Amino acid sequence: MATPPDETSAALARSLSFAIGRANRRMLAAGEGLGQGHLNALATVFRVGPIRPGDLAQREFVSAPTMTRTLRDLEDRGLVTRTGNPDDRRSILVSVTAEGEHEVLRARSARADILAGLIARLDPADRAALQTALPALEHLATLGTDDPV
């Protein structure tokens, strides 16, 4: 069983969650195209390569039926393809198409542009603080995962 966080860590977690959530919602609100769940699934397929739908559902913390609908939508848009799994003929693998790669890169670029505009409005001390915190945030984002984000 995990040890409960001390009060200082819990307070930091609440504040960080709130700040990151608000920044993320601002980027999402300004975005276009795919919804967040679809884009997350597509980006995971892009990052990890061919993957079984059930494994993708686990990585995305959604149910198998939800992932089935998401993949059907992505396939209908030409962003992913399904192929037989050469290691297990009973299952399939989902792969990203060239159009899917383009969509992931476009969305990342658009969100980075939005975030860059927000960062540019910060004073130099706040920008420096973000730069200093970046290694810890990157480490935080990969704790407990088997692959870097």
C-alpha positions in Angstrom: 0.0 0.0 0.0 1.3 3.5 -0.9 2.3 5.8 1.9 0.0 8.8 2.0 1.7 12.1 1.1 2.7 14.5 3.8 0.7 17.7 4.0 3.4 19.7 2.1 3.4 17.3 -0.8 -0.4 17.2 -0.8 -0.7 20.9 -0.9 1.9 21.1 -3.7 0.0 18.4 -5.6 -3.3 20.3 -5.4 -1.7 23.6 -6.5 0.3 21.9 -9.3 -2.8 20.0 -10.5 -4.8 23.2 -10.6 -2.2 25.2 -12.5 -1.4 22.5 -15.0 -5.1 21.8 -15.5 -5.9 25.4 -16.2 -3.0 25.8 -18.7 -4.0 22.6 -20.4 -7.6 23.7 -20.7 -6.5 26.9 -22.3 -4.5 25.0 -24.9 -7.3 22.6 -25.5 -9.9 25.4 -25.9 -7.8 27.1 -28.5 -7.3 23.8 -30.4 -9.2 22.4 -33.3 -9.7 19.0 -34.9 -9.8 15.9 -32.8 -11.1 15.8 -29.2 -8.7 15.2 -26.4 -9.5 11.4 -26.0 -9.0 10.8 -29.7 -5.8 12.8 -29.9 -4.4 11.1 -26.8 -5.0 7.7 -28.3 -3.6 8.7 -31.6 -0.5 10.2 -30.0 0.1 7.0 -28.0 0.0 4.9 -31.2 2.3 7.4 -32.8 4.7 7.2 -29.8 4.8 3.5 -29.1 4.2 2.1 -32.6 1.8 -0.7 -33.5 -0.3 -1.7 -30.4 -3.1 -4.0 -29.6 -6.4 -2.1 -28.9 -6.7 -3.6 -25.4 -3.2 -2.5 -24.5 -4.0 1.0 -25.9 -7.2 1.1 -23.7 -5.1 0.3 -20.7 -2.5 2.9 -21.4 -5.3 5.5 -21.9 -7.2 4.4 -18.8 -10.4 3.8 -20.8 -12.7 0.8 -21.2 -12.3 -1.5 -24.2 -15.7 -0.4 -25.7 -14.6 3.2 -25.5 -11.3 2.5 -27.2 -13.2 0.5 -29.9 -15.3 3.5 -30.7 -12.3 5.8 -30.6 -10.3 3.6 -33.0 -13.3 3.3 -35.3 -13.5 7.1 -35.5 -9.7 7.4 -36.1 -9.8 4.7 -38.8 -12.8 6.4 -40.5 -10.7 9.6 -40.6 -7.8 7.7 -42.1 -5.5 8.4 -39.1 -4.9 4.8 -38.1 -5.0 1.4 -39.7 -5.6 -2.1 -38.3 -3.6 -5.1 -39.3 -3.2 -8.7 -38.2 -0.8 -9.3 -35.4 2.0 -11.6 -36.8 2.7 -12.8 -33.2 -0.9 -13.6 -32.4 -3.3 -14.3 -35.2 -6.2 -13.9 -32.9 -5.5 -10.2 -32.3 -4.9 -7.0 -34.4 -2.5 -4.2 -34.2 -3.3 -0.5 -34.6 -0.8 1.7 -36.5 -0.7 5.4 -37.2 -0.9 6.5 -40.9 1.0 9.3 -42.5 -2.1 11.5 -42.0 -2.2 10.4 -38.4 1.4 11.4 -37.9 0.7 14.8 -39.5 -2.3 15.3 -37.1 -0.3 14.5 -34.0 2.6 16.9 -35.1 0.1 19.6 -36.1 -1.7 19.4 -32.7 1.6 19.4 -30.8 2.8 22.4 -32.7 -0.4 24.3 -32.2 -0.4 23.7 -28.5 3.2 24.6 -28.2 2.5 27.9 -30.0 -0.3 28.6 -27.5 1.9 27.8 -24.6 4.8 29.9 -26.0 2.5 32.9 -26.2 1.5 32.4 -22.6 5.1 32.0 -21.5 6.2 35.1 -23.4 3.8 37.1 -21.2 5.5 36.0 -18.0 8.1 38.1 -16.4 11.8 36.9 -16.7 11.8 35.5 -13.1 8.7 33.3 -13.8 10.2 32.1 -17.1 13.4 31.2 -15.3 11.5 29.3 -12.6 9.7 27.3 -15.2 13.0 26.5 -16.9 14.5 25.4 -13.6 11.4 23.2 -12.8 11.3 21.5 -16.2 13.6 18.5 -15.4 11.5 17.7 -12.3 8.3 18.1 -14.3 9.6 15.8 -17.0 10.6 13.2 -14.4 7.2 13.5 -12.7 5.5 12.9 -16.0 7.3 9.5 -16.5 7.2 8.1 -13.0 5.6 4.7 -13.0 5.5 4.3 -16.8 7.6 2.0 -18.9 8.2 4.5 -21.6 9.0 8.2 -21.5 6.3 10.6 -22.6 
